[in-house]
Amino acid sequence: MTEVTIRTDGSCYDNGVKDRAPMPGCAFIVTDNESGEVIYKRAFKPKSKHTPTENRCEAFAMLAAVRWLQKHKQYVATIESDSKLMVDGITGLARRKANRDIWEHLESLIPAVAKRIKEFRLIPREDNSEADKLAKQAALAIFLN
């Protein structure tokens, strides 16, 4: 199996700004650990009936990464995020109170791919600049193909 690193990020412009609609965006990037080449990357606007927030976007990005791993059985992954809330929530160091709908999806998917996840790792924000850039681009986009 090929070992990869999946970096996730979420962004939400104008979150909590009076009279402004929040603009959400999410992204994840899959990199081959041996070659350093990007295998796959995705930027998207999350769809939800709930008001978007930064934390929801972080959670949607993580969910999308786990879904990708579920479909691509040839990979073993380390999943990285600069969101302490996400990493601590997954590893049991924090309670998952808000965004229960997304957490429930993650709780249902992760057991099926757990043997192919080496770890969930918290990384410094500056080490996540490429995923951050994609998430912000998605948040500002009117249309994503």
Backbone bond lengths (Angstrom), bond angles and torsions (degrees), N, CA, C in turn:
res aa  C-N    CA-C-N  psi(-1)  N-CA   C-N-CA  omega(-1)  CA-C   N-CA-C  phi
1 M - - - 1.463 - - 1.525 110.14 -
2 T 1.292 114.92 144.08 1.456 121.34 179.31 1.528 109.67 -84.69
3 E 1.336 116.08 132.20 1.466 120.47 178.02 1.526 109.58 -90.31
4 V 1.325 114.95 131.85 1.459 121.67 -179.24 1.532 109.89 -130.87
5 T 1.309 113.86 162.05 1.460 121.86 170.13 1.519 106.98 -116.04
6 I 1.323 115.91 131.56 1.461 120.98 177.02 1.522 107.35 -114.41
7 R 1.315 116.13 117.80 1.470 121.25 177.37 1.519 108.50 -104.28
8 T 1.331 115.34 132.10 1.464 121.05 -177.35 1.524 110.13 -119.03
9 D 1.329 115.15 154.83 1.463 119.97 173.44 1.519 109.69 -160.52
10 G 1.319 114.64 156.46 1.453 122.36 176.62 1.516 109.55 -135.39
11 S 1.311 115.78 153.01 1.453 121.64 -179.21 1.519 108.59 -142.62
12 C 1.320 116.44 147.40 1.458 119.44 177.58 1.525 109.02 -147.90
13 Y 1.339 114.59 95.74 1.460 120.04 177.70 1.526 110.36 -69.92
14 D 1.313 115.64 147.34 1.467 124.33 176.94 1.528 113.36 61.33
15 N 1.313 117.47 21.08 1.459 121.83 175.48 1.531 108.85 -65.53
16 G 1.311 116.13 121.16 1.462 120.84 178.89 1.524 115.31 79.94
17 V 1.329 117.83 6.01 1.463 121.31 179.16 1.527 108.34 -87.34
18 K 1.332 115.79 124.59 1.464 120.87 -177.54 1.526 110.90 -59.07
19 D 1.325 114.59 136.21 1.468 123.73 177.70 1.533 114.04 63.30
20 R 1.330 117.51 20.53 1.465 121.65 176.44 1.522 108.44 -126.93
21 A 1.299 116.68 135.09 1.462 120.98 176.86 1.527 108.63 -80.03
22 P 1.334 117.47 130.51 1.465 118.94 177.92 1.528 111.06 -64.17
23 M 1.318 115.11 145.46 1.467 121.46 -179.90 1.529 108.32 -116.67
24 P 1.346 116.87 102.57 1.459 120.14 -175.85 1.527 113.03 -88.73
25 G 1.324 115.29 151.99 1.452 121.47 174.08 1.516 110.53 -154.35
26 C 1.320 116.06 148.09 1.460 122.05 -178.38 1.517 109.34 -137.71
27 A 1.333 115.29 156.92 1.457 119.18 177.51 1.524 110.42 -158.88
28 F 1.341 114.23 154.54 1.458 119.85 166.91 1.517 108.67 -147.73
29 I 1.328 114.98 151.11 1.458 122.34 -177.06 1.523 108.05 -130.96
30 V 1.331 115.79 130.27 1.462 122.06 179.64 1.525 108.09 -107.43
31 T 1.339 116.14 123.50 1.456 121.93 -178.36 1.520 110.37 -121.79
32 D 1.318 116.72 134.01 1.463 122.65 175.27 1.532 107.94 -69.43
33 N 1.329 117.33 124.58 1.462 120.66 -176.59 1.521 112.90 -66.72
34 E 1.316 117.70 -32.38 1.464 120.27 -176.96 1.522 112.02 -77.20
35 S 1.319 116.52 -48.91 1.471 120.05 -175.31 1.526 113.06 -90.85
36 G 1.318 117.09 -21.86 1.461 120.52 -175.77 1.518 113.31 79.48
37 E 1.334 117.05 2.78 1.458 121.26 -178.70 1.527 111.25 -80.09
38 V 1.334 115.06 143.52 1.458 120.53 175.04 1.528 107.43 -75.51
39 I 1.338 115.92 123.12 1.459 122.43 179.40 1.527 110.53 -87.41
40 Y 1.331 114.76 -37.92 1.463 119.59 -174.50 1.525 107.94 -158.82
41 K 1.305 115.72 145.62 1.469 119.47 170.13 1.513 108.59 -146.99
42 R 1.304 113.95 148.39 1.462 119.14 -177.44 1.528 109.31 -143.38
43 A 1.308 115.91 132.68 1.459 123.53 171.70 1.517 106.55 -119.91
44 F 1.328 117.01 136.12 1.456 119.22 -177.22 1.523 111.22 -154.79
45 K 1.320 114.06 161.21 1.464 121.95 172.84 1.524 106.92 -98.30
46 P 1.316 117.94 122.46 1.466 119.09 -179.62 1.525 111.05 -70.66
47 K 1.305 114.78 145.45 1.468 120.15 177.58 1.530 107.66 -109.81
48 S 1.334 115.25 126.98 1.453 120.25 -177.47 1.523 109.11 -161.88
49 K 1.307 115.73 151.98 1.463 119.97 175.45 1.534 110.87 -80.30
50 H 1.337 116.36 -12.94 1.465 121.15 -179.90 1.529 110.86 -86.20
51 T 1.308 116.23 153.31 1.455 121.29 176.79 1.521 109.48 -63.92
52 P 1.329 117.90 129.56 1.462 119.38 -179.27 1.530 111.91 -69.91
53 T 1.309 114.70 143.31 1.467 122.56 174.33 1.526 107.37 -137.57
54 E 1.307 115.93 168.51 1.473 120.78 176.73 1.530 110.39 -57.90
55 N 1.338 116.73 -45.85 1.465 120.01 -178.51 1.532 112.36 -65.34
56 R 1.328 117.65 -38.44 1.476 119.73 176.71 1.526 110.25 -63.18
57 C 1.315 116.61 -40.31 1.469 119.86 179.41 1.527 110.88 -65.76
58 E 1.312 117.48 -40.46 1.474 120.72 175.67 1.526 109.33 -59.76
59 A 1.325 116.77 -43.20 1.470 121.28 -178.42 1.530 111.19 -67.87
60 F 1.334 117.57 -41.53 1.470 120.26 177.92 1.530 110.96 -62.92
61 A 1.328 117.30 -38.33 1.465 120.60 178.50 1.530 110.41 -63.42
62 M 1.327 116.60 -43.21 1.468 120.82 178.47 1.526 110.46 -64.05
63 L 1.325 116.53 -42.80 1.461 121.34 179.00 1.532 110.59 -60.32
64 A 1.318 116.75 -44.69 1.461 120.69 179.51 1.531 111.23 -62.82
65 A 1.321 116.97 -38.64 1.469 120.78 178.53 1.531 111.13 -64.72
66 V 1.323 117.02 -42.75 1.467 120.84 179.23 1.527 109.85 -66.31
67 R 1.313 117.39 -39.97 1.474 120.58 176.47 1.525 111.06 -61.41
68 W 1.334 116.65 -41.37 1.464 120.64 178.18 1.527 109.75 -60.94
69 L 1.320 116.59 -46.25 1.464 120.77 -179.85 1.529 110.94 -62.02
70 Q 1.313 116.64 -37.72 1.462 120.87 178.82 1.534 110.80 -60.00
71 K 1.323 117.29 -37.95 1.469 121.89 -177.84 1.529 112.76 -80.89
72 H 1.311 117.63 -20.53 1.465 121.87 -174.55 1.530 109.10 -114.44
73 K 1.297 114.75 82.94 1.464 122.86 -170.66 1.530 114.15 -72.21
74 Q 1.322 118.21 -8.35 1.458 121.12 -179.15 1.530 113.10 -83.58
75 Y 1.346 117.15 1.02 1.455 120.68 -175.44 1.530 113.09 -115.51
76 V 1.332 114.44 146.33 1.462 124.09 168.94 1.519 104.81 -114.91
77 A 1.323 117.64 131.70 1.462 119.95 -169.36 1.523 114.31 -125.69
78 T 1.321 113.94 146.42 1.457 123.00 160.76 1.523 103.75 -103.75
79 I 1.318 116.54 124.89 1.460 120.32 -178.63 1.521 108.30 -105.21
80 E 1.331 115.40 124.93 1.458 121.60 -175.40 1.528 110.86 -117.78
81 S 1.326 114.14 147.01 1.464 121.34 177.89 1.520 108.38 -150.29
82 D 1.328 115.67 151.02 1.463 118.96 172.91 1.531 111.05 -93.65
83 S 1.326 116.05 9.09 1.464 121.41 178.13 1.530 110.16 -95.69
84 K 1.316 115.62 106.64 1.472 120.48 178.40 1.521 110.64 -60.59
85 L 1.320 116.39 -37.80 1.465 120.78 178.57 1.530 111.20 -58.73
86 M 1.319 117.56 -44.20 1.469 120.86 -179.21 1.526 111.45 -67.45
87 V 1.313 116.93 -50.30 1.469 120.02 -177.51 1.524 110.32 -64.41
88 D 1.330 117.26 -45.45 1.468 119.93 179.17 1.524 111.57 -65.56
89 G 1.329 117.84 -35.18 1.462 121.05 178.33 1.518 111.94 -66.00
90 I 1.314 116.56 -38.93 1.469 120.74 -179.57 1.523 111.58 -74.07
91 T 1.325 116.66 -38.15 1.468 119.81 -176.52 1.524 112.96 -87.84
92 G 1.329 117.77 2.82 1.456 121.27 175.09 1.510 115.03 86.31
93 L 1.324 118.15 10.12 1.459 121.16 -179.61 1.528 112.68 -89.71
94 A 1.325 117.24 -8.00 1.468 121.29 178.75 1.522 108.82 -140.87
95 R 1.312 115.47 150.23 1.470 120.01 175.94 1.511 109.80 -77.28
96 R 1.307 114.89 146.93 1.464 121.50 -178.97 1.534 107.91 -103.13
97 K 1.333 115.59 81.01 1.470 119.34 -176.21 1.525 112.36 -89.07
98 A 1.301 116.63 -52.95 1.469 120.76 -177.75 1.526 109.90 -84.26
99 N 1.303 116.22 161.67 1.473 123.11 176.02 1.524 112.11 57.84
100 R 1.320 115.76 41.73 1.471 121.40 -176.89 1.528 112.35 -57.82
101 D 1.326 117.71 -33.09 1.462 119.48 -179.54 1.530 111.47 -60.58
102 I 1.317 117.08 -41.81 1.462 120.78 179.93 1.533 110.22 -73.49
103 W 1.328 116.12 -42.48 1.469 119.42 178.80 1.531 110.78 -59.77
104 E 1.317 116.84 -38.97 1.467 119.56 179.45 1.530 111.14 -64.27
105 H 1.334 117.07 -37.96 1.472 119.73 175.12 1.530 110.36 -62.85
106 L 1.319 116.13 -46.64 1.464 119.70 178.87 1.530 111.04 -60.74
107 E 1.334 116.06 -43.33 1.467 120.55 179.88 1.525 111.57 -61.59
108 S 1.318 117.58 -30.90 1.470 120.15 179.77 1.531 112.26 -82.10
109 L 1.340 118.07 -28.42 1.462 121.21 -176.35 1.531 114.37 -89.59
110 I 1.309 116.95 -39.35 1.467 120.05 -172.36 1.530 113.16 -59.04
111 P 1.338 120.88 -41.73 1.468 118.11 179.74 1.530 113.59 -56.48
112 A 1.326 117.71 -33.44 1.468 121.04 -178.74 1.530 112.55 -70.50
113 V 1.322 118.07 -24.07 1.467 121.43 -179.04 1.528 112.46 -115.29
114 A 1.313 117.42 4.57 1.470 121.80 -173.65 1.529 112.96 -55.00
115 K 1.315 117.52 -36.06 1.468 120.02 -179.31 1.527 112.03 -69.80
116 R 1.318 116.72 -16.47 1.459 120.47 179.26 1.524 112.82 -106.15
117 I 1.328 116.34 10.05 1.459 120.98 174.36 1.524 107.19 -110.26
118 K 1.339 115.74 115.67 1.456 120.03 179.75 1.518 110.61 -70.87
119 E 1.334 115.08 -44.72 1.461 119.78 178.15 1.526 110.05 -170.47
120 F 1.319 114.41 162.24 1.459 122.73 167.68 1.517 104.93 -104.63
121 R 1.326 116.96 127.40 1.460 120.14 -172.81 1.528 110.82 -127.45
122 L 1.331 115.21 134.10 1.463 121.77 173.16 1.523 107.90 -83.14
123 I 1.330 115.62 128.92 1.463 120.16 178.93 1.525 109.34 -122.33
124 P 1.331 117.34 155.46 1.465 119.70 176.56 1.527 111.02 -64.15
125 R 1.309 115.68 148.06 1.472 121.58 -178.35 1.530 111.58 -54.29
126 E 1.319 117.35 -39.57 1.473 119.71 -178.04 1.535 112.32 -67.15
127 D 1.315 118.08 -20.97 1.469 121.18 176.58 1.530 112.15 -83.82
128 N 1.312 116.55 -3.58 1.468 121.01 -177.31 1.531 111.12 -115.49
129 S 1.317 116.56 27.54 1.467 120.14 -171.58 1.529 113.78 -65.33
130 E 1.337 117.55 -34.13 1.472 118.71 -178.36 1.531 111.13 -69.16
131 A 1.339 117.28 -45.01 1.469 120.18 177.72 1.532 110.10 -66.74
132 D 1.319 117.03 -37.22 1.463 121.68 177.76 1.525 110.40 -61.28
133 K 1.321 116.62 -43.84 1.464 121.28 179.73 1.534 110.55 -62.05
134 L 1.331 116.75 -43.59 1.466 120.38 179.06 1.528 111.74 -65.21
135 A 1.335 117.39 -41.31 1.467 120.70 179.69 1.529 110.62 -64.16
136 K 1.322 116.69 -41.52 1.467 120.10 178.37 1.526 111.05 -66.69
137 Q 1.311 116.57 -38.77 1.463 120.89 176.73 1.531 110.05 -60.95
138 A 1.326 116.34 -43.17 1.467 120.41 178.56 1.530 110.86 -63.87
139 A 1.323 116.45 -39.90 1.468 120.25 -179.38 1.530 111.00 -63.47
140 L 1.299 117.06 -36.65 1.469 121.12 -177.69 1.532 113.39 -84.91
141 A 1.310 116.57 -12.88 1.465 120.82 -176.23 1.524 111.70 -73.23
142 I 1.294 115.66 145.26 1.463 121.45 171.35 1.522 108.62 -86.87
143 F 1.322 115.17 -37.39 1.463 120.88 -178.25 1.515 108.72 -139.41
144 L 1.336 116.37 135.59 1.457 122.37 173.55 1.507 108.32 -121.81
145 N 1.311 116.63 132.66 1.472 121.10 179.31 1.520 109.16 -85.67
